């Protein structure tokens, strides 16, 4: 296809299939999961806020606990591991302060350069404006009015209420989940992303606050032919790719 990296990636993409029945005689090594989670942390995300957590469901007792919460799907029943990818928009202040501390540590007693000033302004002013919410939704209304007003004169990210920030963090978390699944495929094992689970019970089982959401739960194991539900079919390239 052009070079060895491209060929290797093509092989990984083609290998990655959602597998719904794993070989229970094969245990996926812990180091495979750890490496894949470390790679997930490197995934791109909005403003590098990293508003995610990854819950590695590892012990057999916990796997058995989560299987019914995943509606007793075969891919959950036969999994060697499961990982819940969780959005944590409620941690925005903690992540914001982490960024500010890192920048201040870089500056120390020196005069901040142009980039450092811009980043301090970003995490001191723009991030609180984007993520602050209140029970009555006043801040969401303020963001909508201001961003739409500015948008009359120049391109502008249109910001609104809680639903907008939820979309942002879910997109970032989904990118991390995809990195994880591709990594597992590269390690020679299989995954299946599950959207079919009880969000309320699973959130409670993980000890999460109501402001956190589970983006998806991914099962991991050694795939079987039985776990592949037919040939992978996609609509045509021309139907989904629009060149402008």
C-alpha positions as CSV (number, residue, x, y, z in Angstrom):
1,X,0.0,0.0,0.0
2,X,2.9,2.4,0.3
3,X,4.9,1.7,3.5
4,X,5.1,-0.8,6.4
5,X,3.3,1.4,8.9
6,X,0.4,1.9,6.5
7,X,0.2,-1.8,5.8
8,X,0.4,-2.6,9.5
9,X,-2.4,-0.2,10.3
10,X,-4.6,-1.5,7.4
11,X,-4.1,-5.0,8.9
12,X,-5.2,-3.8,12.3
13,X,-8.3,-2.0,11.0
14,X,-9.3,-5.1,9.0
15,X,-8.7,-7.4,12.0
16,X,-10.8,-5.3,14.4
17,X,-14.3,-6.8,14.4
18,X,-16.9,-6.8,17.1
19,X,-16.8,-10.3,18.6
20,X,-19.7,-11.5,20.6
21,X,-18.5,-14.8,21.8
22,X,-15.0,-15.4,23.3
23,X,-12.9,-18.5,23.9
24,X,-13.2,-18.8,27.7
25,X,-10.2,-21.1,27.8
26,X,-8.0,-18.2,26.8
27,X,-7.3,-15.4,29.4
28,X,-6.2,-12.1,28.0
29,X,-3.0,-11.1,29.9
30,X,-3.3,-8.1,32.2
31,X,-0.4,-6.4,30.5
32,X,-2.3,-6.3,27.2
33,X,-5.1,-4.4,28.9
34,X,-2.7,-2.0,30.7
35,X,-0.8,-1.2,27.5
36,X,-4.0,-0.6,25.6
37,X,-5.3,1.7,28.4
38,X,-2.0,3.6,28.4
39,X,-2.4,4.1,24.6
40,X,-6.0,5.3,25.2
41,X,-4.8,8.0,27.4
42,X,-2.8,9.4,24.5
43,X,-6.0,9.8,22.4
44,X,-6.9,13.3,21.1
45,X,-9.5,15.1,23.2
46,X,-11.1,18.5,23.5
47,X,-8.8,21.2,24.9
48,X,-6.7,18.3,26.3
49,X,-9.1,18.4,29.3
50,X,-9.1,14.6,29.5
51,X,-12.6,14.5,31.0
52,X,-12.7,10.7,31.1
53,X,-12.0,7.7,33.4
54,X,-11.5,4.1,32.3
55,X,-12.8,1.5,34.7
56,X,-11.0,-1.8,34.2
57,X,-13.4,-4.6,35.3
58,X,-10.9,-7.3,35.9
59,X,-11.9,-9.8,38.6
60,X,-14.3,-12.7,37.9
61,X,-16.6,-11.5,40.7
62,X,-16.9,-8.0,39.1
63,X,-17.3,-9.5,35.6
64,X,-20.2,-11.6,36.9
65,X,-21.6,-8.5,38.6
66,X,-21.6,-6.5,35.4
67,X,-22.8,-9.2,33.0
68,X,-26.5,-8.8,34.0
69,X,-26.0,-5.0,33.9
70,X,-24.9,-5.5,30.2
71,X,-28.2,-7.4,29.6
72,X,-26.5,-10.8,29.8
73,X,-25.1,-10.4,26.3
74,X,-22.9,-13.3,25.2
75,X,-20.0,-10.9,24.7
76,X,-20.2,-9.9,28.3
77,X,-20.8,-13.4,29.7
78,X,-17.7,-14.8,27.9
79,X,-15.4,-11.8,28.3
80,X,-11.9,-12.1,29.9
81,X,-12.1,-8.4,30.8
82,X,-14.4,-5.4,30.4
83,X,-13.6,-1.7,30.4
84,X,-16.1,1.0,31.1
85,X,-15.3,4.3,29.3
86,X,-16.7,7.1,31.4
87,X,-17.2,10.8,30.8
88,X,-16.4,13.1,33.7
89,X,-17.4,16.6,32.7
90,X,-17.8,17.3,36.5
91,X,-14.0,17.2,36.8
92,X,-13.4,20.2,34.6
93,X,-12.2,22.4,37.4
94,X,-9.7,19.8,38.6
95,X,-8.3,19.4,35.0
96,X,-8.3,23.1,34.5
97,X,-6.2,23.7,37.6
98,X,-3.9,20.9,36.6
99,X,-3.2,22.7,33.3
100,X,-2.6,26.0,35.1
101,X,-0.2,24.4,37.6
102,X,1.8,22.8,34.7
103,X,2.0,26.2,32.9
104,X,3.0,28.0,36.1
105,X,5.7,25.3,36.7
106,X,7.1,25.9,33.3
107,X,7.2,29.7,33.9
108,X,8.5,29.6,37.5
109,X,10.1,33.0,38.1
110,X,10.5,33.9,34.5
111,X,8.3,36.1,32.3
112,X,5.7,34.0,30.5
113,X,6.2,33.9,26.7
114,X,3.3,34.6,24.3
115,X,2.2,31.0,24.1
116,X,2.2,30.5,27.9
117,X,0.2,33.8,28.3
118,X,-2.3,32.5,25.7
119,X,-2.7,29.1,27.4
120,X,-3.1,30.7,30.9
121,X,-5.8,32.9,29.4
122,X,-7.5,29.9,27.8
123,X,-7.6,27.8,30.9
124,X,-8.4,30.8,33.2
125,X,-11.2,32.4,31.1
126,X,-12.5,30.3,28.2
127,X,-12.6,26.9,29.9
128,X,-14.7,28.2,32.9
129,X,-17.0,30.0,30.4
130,X,-17.5,26.8,28.4
131,X,-18.0,24.4,31.3
132,X,-19.7,26.3,34.1
133,X,-23.4,25.2,34.5
134,X,-26.1,25.9,37.0
135,X,-29.4,24.3,38.0
136,X,-31.5,26.9,36.2
137,X,-29.5,26.7,33.0
138,X,-28.7,30.5,33.1
139,X,-25.1,30.0,32.0
140,X,-26.2,27.9,29.1
141,X,-28.5,30.7,27.9
142,X,-25.7,33.2,28.4
143,X,-23.3,31.1,26.3
144,X,-25.9,30.7,23.6
145,X,-26.7,34.4,23.4
146,X,-23.0,35.4,23.4
147,X,-21.7,32.8,20.9
148,X,-24.6,33.4,18.5
149,X,-24.1,37.2,18.7
150,X,-20.4,36.9,18.0
151,X,-21.3,34.4,15.2
152,X,-23.1,37.1,13.4
153,X,-19.7,38.7,12.5
154,X,-17.2,35.8,12.4
155,X,-17.0,32.0,12.7
156,X,-17.6,31.0,16.3
157,X,-18.0,27.8,18.2
158,X,-21.7,27.8,19.2
159,X,-21.9,27.0,22.9
160,X,-25.0,26.2,24.8
161,X,-26.1,24.3,27.9
162,X,-25.3,21.0,29.5
163,X,-26.2,18.9,26.5
164,X,-23.5,20.7,24.5
165,X,-20.7,19.9,27.0
166,X,-22.0,16.3,27.3
167,X,-21.6,15.9,23.5
168,X,-18.0,17.3,23.7
169,X,-16.9,14.9,26.4
170,X,-18.6,11.9,24.8
171,X,-16.8,12.6,21.5
172,X,-13.5,12.7,23.3
173,X,-14.2,9.5,25.3
174,X,-15.3,7.7,22.2
175,X,-11.9,8.5,20.6
176,X,-10.2,6.9,23.5
177,X,-12.4,3.9,23.2
178,X,-11.5,3.5,19.6
179,X,-7.8,3.7,20.4
180,X,-8.3,1.0,23.0
181,X,-10.1,-1.4,20.5
182,X,-7.5,-0.9,17.8
183,X,-4.7,-1.5,20.4
184,X,-6.4,-4.8,21.5
185,X,-6.6,-5.8,17.9
186,X,-2.9,-5.1,17.4
187,X,-2.2,-7.3,20.5
188,X,-4.0,-10.2,18.8
189,X,-7.3,-10.2,20.7
190,X,-10.8,-9.0,20.1
191,X,-13.3,-6.5,21.5
192,X,-17.0,-5.6,21.4
193,X,-18.3,-2.1,22.3
194,X,-21.6,-2.4,24.1
195,X,-24.2,0.3,24.2
196,X,-26.7,-2.1,25.5
197,X,-26.4,-1.8,29.3
198,X,-28.3,-0.3,32.2
199,X,-26.7,3.2,32.6
200,X,-28.3,3.8,36.0
201,X,-27.3,0.5,37.6
202,X,-23.9,0.4,36.0
203,X,-23.2,4.0,37.2
204,X,-24.2,3.0,40.7
205,X,-22.0,-0.2,40.6
206,X,-19.0,2.0,39.6
207,X,-19.7,4.5,42.4
208,X,-20.1,7.3,39.9
209,X,-22.0,10.6,40.5
210,X,-25.0,11.4,38.4
211,X,-23.0,13.9,36.4
212,X,-20.9,11.1,35.0
213,X,-22.0,9.1,32.0
214,X,-20.8,5.7,30.7
215,X,-20.0,6.3,27.1
216,X,-19.7,2.5,26.4
217,X,-18.5,-0.7,28.0
218,X,-16.1,-2.7,26.0
219,X,-15.6,-6.5,26.4
220,X,-12.3,-8.1,25.7
221,X,-11.4,-11.7,24.9
222,X,-10.0,-14.2,22.5
223,X,-12.5,-14.1,19.6
224,X,-14.1,-17.1,18.0
225,X,-15.7,-17.6,14.6
226,X,-19.0,-18.0,16.5
227,X,-18.6,-14.5,17.8
228,X,-18.5,-12.9,14.3
229,X,-22.0,-12.3,13.1
230,X,-21.6,-12.6,9.3
231,X,-19.6,-10.7,6.7
232,X,-18.7,-7.1,7.5
233,X,-20.8,-4.9,5.2
234,X,-20.7,-1.2,4.7
235,X,-22.5,1.2,2.4
236,X,-20.4,2.4,-0.6
237,X,-17.5,4.9,-0.4
238,X,-19.4,7.2,-2.8
239,X,-22.5,7.2,-0.6
240,X,-20.7,8.4,2.6
241,X,-17.7,10.4,1.3
242,X,-18.6,13.8,-0.1
243,X,-15.7,15.6,-1.8
244,X,-16.2,19.4,-1.9
